[in-house]
Amino acid sequence: MTRIYTKTGDKGETELFGGDRVSKDSSRIEAYGTVDELNSLIGFAVTEVRHEEVKNLLIKIQNELFEVGSNLAAPDIKKDKKNLIPKIKEDFFLDAEKAIDRFEEILEPLKNFILPGGTKGAAILHVCRSVCRRAERRVVALNKSVNIDEKIIIFLNRLSDLFFVLARYENHAAGNKDFIWKS
């Protein structure tokens, strides 16, 4: 029987794809760990959003984020293992842009800052947006010390915008107005 626990991380280190061991608080682990956190949160959002099109889009994003995470967890792997890690496609962020445009056409133009909230699904999508921004910051920080595929950073940047638009769409579809920030 294969067990989920290996005990190899009991001293605060973990193994990257390719065999290198690093501290669990390394910038690489922070980056792909935050992408993983976002992916889990999207799974929660899927259970709460009301529209099948949004659910399907979120599941597609989960698959793309899994590829992002695998790229972040695989530094300098040997050529014989290179084909095991899928390349990040430009389609990831281009598809996000198309989805943003499609949903924004339905929404009233934004004239004010808005507060996160509304339906449960919309509120979770706002949390996805903020966790996505954190993931983007972690990847940008990692990129200062190692070369990260720029398509990952672009994708995370577009993705946070998409979550914002999807949250607004969830509220719109439920008949809720945006909560305007009042200073």
Legacy VTK file of the C-alpha trace (Angstrom):
# vtk DataFile Version 3.0
C-alpha trace
ASCII
DATASET POLYDATA
POINTS 183 float
0.000 0.000 0.000
1.288 3.451 -0.919
0.905 5.995 1.850
0.326 9.717 1.430
2.919 10.542 4.074
6.574 9.992 3.252
8.207 11.615 6.313
10.831 13.120 3.975
9.623 16.642 4.793
9.716 16.282 8.554
12.816 18.462 8.846
11.364 21.401 6.911
12.545 20.500 3.418
10.725 19.259 0.351
11.735 17.771 -2.966
11.199 19.633 -6.219
10.384 17.877 -9.458
13.816 16.892 -10.692
15.137 15.813 -7.299
16.541 18.976 -5.671
15.635 19.475 -2.010
14.770 22.967 -0.763
13.501 24.562 2.424
9.729 24.662 2.664
9.916 28.431 3.124
11.887 29.046 -0.079
10.562 31.584 -2.562
9.882 28.779 -5.057
7.719 26.882 -2.567
5.952 30.137 -1.632
5.191 30.766 -5.318
3.783 27.401 -6.274
2.196 26.927 -2.857
0.207 30.123 -3.344
-0.813 28.981 -6.836
-1.987 25.724 -5.222
-3.899 27.687 -2.574
-5.607 29.666 -5.344
-6.491 26.451 -7.154
-8.110 25.056 -4.003
-10.062 28.256 -3.491
-11.306 28.086 -7.078
-12.565 24.584 -6.301
-14.607 26.137 -3.496
-15.872 28.851 -5.863
-17.054 26.179 -8.308
-19.377 24.858 -5.596
-20.935 28.290 -5.036
-21.187 30.093 -8.394
-24.584 29.855 -10.029
-23.848 29.762 -13.738
-22.640 26.721 -15.619
-20.516 28.824 -17.997
-18.641 30.343 -15.039
-18.215 26.917 -13.397
-16.787 25.461 -16.603
-14.427 28.415 -16.985
-13.230 28.007 -13.404
-12.537 24.293 -13.926
-10.547 25.151 -17.071
-8.563 27.684 -15.020
-7.877 25.034 -12.367
-6.268 22.822 -15.012
-4.182 25.733 -16.290
-3.063 26.600 -12.764
-1.986 23.006 -12.236
0.300 23.419 -15.239
1.584 26.724 -13.840
2.329 25.034 -10.514
4.135 22.148 -12.175
6.337 24.618 -14.079
7.136 26.522 -10.893
8.004 23.260 -9.101
10.373 22.066 -11.814
13.575 24.117 -11.972
16.351 23.005 -14.268
15.029 19.505 -14.818
16.968 17.093 -16.963
16.159 16.779 -20.651
14.766 13.260 -20.208
12.092 14.666 -17.873
11.434 17.969 -19.726
8.537 16.508 -21.708
6.734 15.620 -18.456
6.152 19.316 -17.683
3.640 20.984 -20.015
4.691 24.285 -21.541
2.661 27.317 -20.543
0.664 28.434 -23.548
-0.012 32.004 -24.606
-3.628 30.821 -24.949
-3.893 30.838 -21.150
-3.825 34.609 -20.883
-5.393 35.248 -24.303
-8.394 33.104 -23.310
-8.619 35.020 -20.023
-8.694 38.291 -21.979
-11.483 36.982 -24.211
-13.505 35.896 -21.172
-12.998 39.296 -19.524
-14.228 41.030 -22.678
-17.221 38.687 -23.023
-18.431 39.165 -19.444
-17.672 42.895 -19.355
-19.988 43.413 -22.337
-22.846 42.263 -20.116
-21.923 44.520 -17.175
-22.443 48.214 -16.711
-19.197 50.171 -17.131
-17.348 50.651 -13.886
-17.356 54.272 -12.704
-16.348 53.834 -9.049
-14.278 51.578 -6.881
-16.385 48.716 -5.577
-16.276 46.695 -2.401
-15.984 42.903 -2.482
-19.176 41.077 -1.596
-22.643 40.294 -2.821
-23.593 36.682 -3.361
-21.550 33.949 -1.733
-20.142 33.001 -5.151
-19.169 36.604 -5.903
-17.525 37.010 -2.495
-15.458 33.848 -3.043
-14.427 35.084 -6.496
-13.223 38.326 -4.892
-11.125 36.241 -2.490
-9.803 34.315 -5.523
-8.803 37.671 -7.020
-6.843 38.728 -3.955
-5.130 35.331 -3.575
-4.288 35.456 -7.285
-2.634 38.853 -6.759
-0.591 37.326 -3.929
0.421 34.426 -6.176
1.476 36.941 -8.814
3.610 38.805 -6.240
5.238 35.543 -5.144
6.062 34.577 -8.733
7.443 38.058 -9.475
9.646 37.784 -6.364
10.867 34.348 -7.486
11.574 35.745 -10.949
14.155 38.088 -9.380
16.370 35.117 -8.510
15.536 32.553 -11.216
14.173 32.794 -14.729
10.398 32.225 -14.769
8.412 31.935 -17.999
6.934 35.418 -18.455
3.674 33.867 -19.653
3.064 32.722 -16.065
3.229 36.284 -14.736
1.049 37.605 -17.560
-1.505 34.835 -16.964
-1.730 35.518 -13.232
-2.138 39.231 -13.918
-5.006 38.608 -16.367
-6.516 35.983 -14.114
-6.955 38.383 -11.208
-8.771 40.773 -13.537
-10.955 37.910 -14.715
-11.912 37.014 -11.127
-12.922 40.636 -10.548
-15.145 40.612 -13.631
-16.614 37.200 -12.776
-17.466 38.418 -9.260
-19.253 41.416 -10.750
-21.031 39.112 -13.209
-22.182 36.784 -10.417
-23.723 39.746 -8.601
-25.260 41.128 -11.795
-26.825 37.786 -12.695
-28.295 37.556 -9.176
-29.788 41.043 -9.522
-27.333 42.610 -7.057
-25.781 45.986 -7.722
-22.085 46.582 -7.138
-21.292 47.853 -3.640
-19.802 51.289 -4.260
-16.907 52.417 -2.074
-17.863 55.530 -0.162
-15.136 57.550 1.524
LINES 1 184
183 0 1 2 3 4 5 6 7 8 9 10 11 12 13 14 15 16 17 18 19 20 21 22 23 24 25 26 27 28 29 30 31 32 33 34 35 36 37 38 39 40 41 42 43 44 45 46 47 48 49 50 51 52 53 54 55 56 57 58 59 60 61 62 63 64 65 66 67 68 69 70 71 72 73 74 75 76 77 78 79 80 81 82 83 84 85 86 87 88 89 90 91 92 93 94 95 96 97 98 99 100 101 102 103 104 105 106 107 108 109 110 111 112 113 114 115 116 117 118 119 120 121 122 123 124 125 126 127 128 129 130 131 132 133 134 135 136 137 138 139 140 141 142 143 144 145 146 147 148 149 150 151 152 153 154 155 156 157 158 159 160 161 162 163 164 165 166 167 168 169 170 171 172 173 174 175 176 177 178 179 180 181 182
